Amino acid sequence: MIRDALPIDDALPALIAALRDRGRAVLQAPPGAGKTTRVPLAMLDAGLTGQRILMLEPRRLAARASADRMAQSLGEQTGQTVGYRIRGDSAVSKATRIEVVTEGILTRMIQSDPDLPDVGAVIFDEFHERSLNADLGLALCLEIAGALRDDLILLVMSATLDAAPVAALMDAPVITSEGRAFPVDIRQLDRPLPRRARIEETTAGAVLSALPETSGGVLVFLPGEGEIRRTEALLKPRLPADIQLHTLFGAMPLTAQRAAIRPAETGRKIVLATSIAETSLTIEDIRVVIDAGRARRSRFDPGSGMSRLVTERVSKAEATQRAGRAGRVAPGTCYRLWTKGEDGALPAFAPPEIETADLAPLALDLALWGAGPDTVPLLTRPNPGTYAEAQALLTDLGALDTTGITAHGRKLATLPTHPRLANMLVRAGKPAATLAALLAERDPLPRSAPTDLSLRIEAVADPKTFADRRPWTPDRAAIARIREEAKRLARLSPDAPPMPLPEMAALAYPDRIGQRRKGDQPRYVLSGGKGAVLPEGDALAQAGFLVTTDLDGDPREAKIRQAIQITASEIRAAFPDRVHWAKSCEWSKRDRRVMTRQQERIGAAVLDDRTWPDAPPDAVARAMLDGVRDLGLTISEGARLFLARARLAGNDANLPDHTEAHLMETLEDWLLPHLTGIRDAGQWRRFDILPALKARLDWDQQQRLDRLAPAQFTTPLGRRIPIDYASDPPEISLRIQELFGQTSHPSVGTTPLKVTLLSPAGRPIQTTADIPGFWSGSYADVRKDMRAKYPRHPWPEDPTQADPTLRAKPRGT
């Protein structure tokens, strides 16, 4: 059959030669070059393989549309030479030689039959989108080609990909098609849009402004179905009668999608589309592009524990591709709803999905393959921390153990949904299909609705009755998608007896079972260890236990957006092997005491809590150590003096470190044996640590300490008085008469003591570090003053020759 010439045709001979010679290649061709529909047919015509040619597309709509276009060019019905297989739909036959599939289907094919029988070539179209499934699919195909199928032809095709890294990974040549494009006049805003501007109103206004100053079809890029529907509602009553208005997004009927792609029968047409229209699809008659500058991307959502579509700014590469759609058939115009100054803030490319998405599905697929992320040829390696979290979740679900994937994990891998939901479907069967579909879809109720998950199930079951009885209007498009997906999942799931809804939810979220904390606020500790809080006034605020199926992702204390009440008995029924009794002996900072409990637990959530009256004394003492770390050391006067002596003697006496920091670090070594019977802050305040400190020293160390830093000073009268080592230098205080006859200064070892001399009334009269100097110096003045105040006490002219005394002179002398 004769086909219209396309830009890609000039590159086809070199591409076919490379594939025939090397068995693999990377093809770079701009949007509109014709690679999606021309290359598979050229490979078929060249007889490169006698087996099927498999082409991967990132989106269902593109897969179906490209198969339809290739079949049409052959003059056949789809499903004959060219067919497709996508989630929930297929058109293939025994005669099919080219099969267009979505990317996840290839992974399932490889996992079920690794040598890919009947497949001779695999084409990765639009690889620049760097989806997780495409990266994994290419890595697995490279392993298969290297170990099982050296005849397997591999081709990567892309519009904007940096080809060098993928060509190096594949050890393949790069073939480039220059394409063909007409000039496009780029028009941008003079000033940035207000922060509160609604994207639908701005876009609708831009469409109405562009119509009178342009001709031809108009392609409008919006991030998602919601924005498309709202923009459509704004435009419909304001458009001329001869303008056809179409919408184009993935979750719409095939007939409506085909109508949007076909040329307008009369007048002009406007197509409101998602990024699905950037590549792969050819929309006839487009001369004008209006780009709202936003795109939906798959991002890991910590709140839901799965990937969600989020709205982000487009990349420069995406903006370029969108603008190019206006220059496919003639010179065109592109209206960008942002300023030239804002171009600099746009990223060059969208990040690979492996850097941003939930990695649990990847971890499960690699475990099933028997490999790790470092042993397969991935173009981008996943973050090790994020990957480890994904593996931890799979272990929690029972899909992995220390030896690798489990039998249960193999069952999860057969279901085309997130491992959380697959776990629920395998264990709860077909009755869980509706809940699985609901949890995979965005919330069908508005944000003003309460958190109760059962309300969503009620809305899915009967949206009309729900809207009549409840003040919240369900999103009918979301409800329709949930119902359709539930039917598909039910077909793939095993039969099982009915199970309460809360138990089903717990199977998907074993790490999100929440136990209400004490207090007025509805705060919960989740079984995975994190905290969560319900909105004020929510109907579930008094629930003792919840399963939280959606959180706002706050790492400190997440706000619960969706949950369902569950009972302790339902938790036990759902997890008979994971609920267990644990005894705990822990210090409570709040109660300032050791708490001994027997608790029935699932993770960090406590189902039942009782006292543990016969906790071992050693366990109580060890818990009290944490209390000491919390409260700090209680140091009596005797302990204070002992520590000061030990610190002074220090290295000379070869003693242990007696600094407070070291004592706190080594509590278990020296304090633990002495803590028996101590279990609260009051008892600790009354506890004297001096015996425990002394016990740190052996007999020789104690003797050295007494010699180098004696606890007492012996006066000339033979009286022992304590030395205060907390002073620097150490200090003694005694009455002046008690030192009469002392001709040398008191000292400890080589350290002179600070001596405070007291009056007969015990009041300080002089502090000195030189007793001989005091006697020969200022004593005379002190004597004169003291004789007048204390005439009955001896005040000799030469105290060095007097006898020490504590007595006053007899009366009358």
Secondary structure, 3 states (H helix, E strand, C coil): CCCCCCHHHHHHHHHHHHHHHHCEEEEECCCCCCHHHHHHHHHHHCCCCCCEEEEEECCHHHHHHHHHHHHHHCCCCCCCCEEEEECCEEECCCCCCEEEEEHHHHHHHHHHCCCCCCEEEEEECCHHHCCHHHHHHHHHHHHHHHHCCCCCEEEEEECCCCHHHHHHHHCCCEEECCCCCCCEEEEEECCCCCCCCCHHHHHHHHHHHHHHHCCCEEEEECCCHHHHHHHHHHHHHHCCCCEEEEEECCCCCHHHHHHHHCCCCCCEEEEEECHHHCCCCCCCCEEEEEECCEEEEEEEECCCCEEEEEEEECCHHHHHHHHHHHHCCCCEEEEEEEEHHHHHHCCCCCCCHHHCCCCHHHHHHHHHHCCCCCCCCCCCCCCHHHHHHHHHHHHHCCCEECCEECHHHHHHHCCCCCHHHHHHHHHHCHHHHHHHHHHHCCCCCCCCCCCEHHHHHHHHHCHHHHHHHCCCCCCHHHHHHHHHHHHHHHHHCCCCCCCCHHHHHHHHCHHHEEEECCCCCCEEEECCCCEEECCCCCCCCCCCEEEEEEECCCCCEEEEEEEEECCHHHHHHHCCCCCEEEEEEEEECCCCEEEEEEEEEECCEEEEEEECCCCCHHHHHHHHHHHHHHHCCCCCHHHHHHHHHHHHHHHHHCCCCCCHHHHHHCHHHHCHHHCCCCCEHHHHHHCCCHHHHHCCCCHHHHHHHHHHCCCEEECCCCCEEECECCCCCCEEEEEHHHHCCCCCCCEECCEECEEEEECCCCCEEEEECCHHHHHHCCHHHHHHHHHHHCCCCCCCCCHHHCCCCCCCCCCCC
